[in-house]
Amino acid sequence: MTGQLLPFLKEDDGTVSTWEDHGDGTFTVHRQHHFESEVLEANKRLQNHWDGHNRGRDMVLIARIPNGLYWYWKTVEGWDAYHPSNALKLKRILDSSDFRWLRINQGRLT
């Protein structure tokens, strides 16, 4: 179980505590505050009021992924959403109607 992050406590304010077993009898406790609902609500507002482009219209914001979801994918499902080798998988997820509130703008990526 060395290096694996295991959730063991979730508090009412959204703070999640995990522990990392180093395999040598020591461990580290990590505490993170998760703002998933706030990020998703902001994404919903942005979908209705902004197309995601910057002023120069040379860049576009496609999605905002809450940190808690990113860490769930990384520690529980075992894949890194930001690693280039997982780009196609992330595009498919972002195109899915199940994850539509991660998106900022409309359209498809794949």
HELIX and SHEET records of a PDB file:
HELIX    1   1 GLU A   36  HIS A   49  1                                  14    
HELIX    2   2 ASN A   67  TYR A   72  1                                   6    
HELIX    3   3 TRP A   73  GLU A   77  3                                   5    
HELIX    4   4 PRO A   84  ASN A   86  5                                   3    
HELIX    5   5 ALA A   87  ASP A   95  1                                   9    
HELIX    6   6 SER A   97  LEU A  102  5                                   6    
SHEET    1   A 3 LEU A   5  LYS A  10  0                                        
SHEET    2   A 3 THR A  15  ASP A  21 -1                                        
SHEET    3   A 3 PHE A  27  HIS A  33 -1                                        
END                                                                             
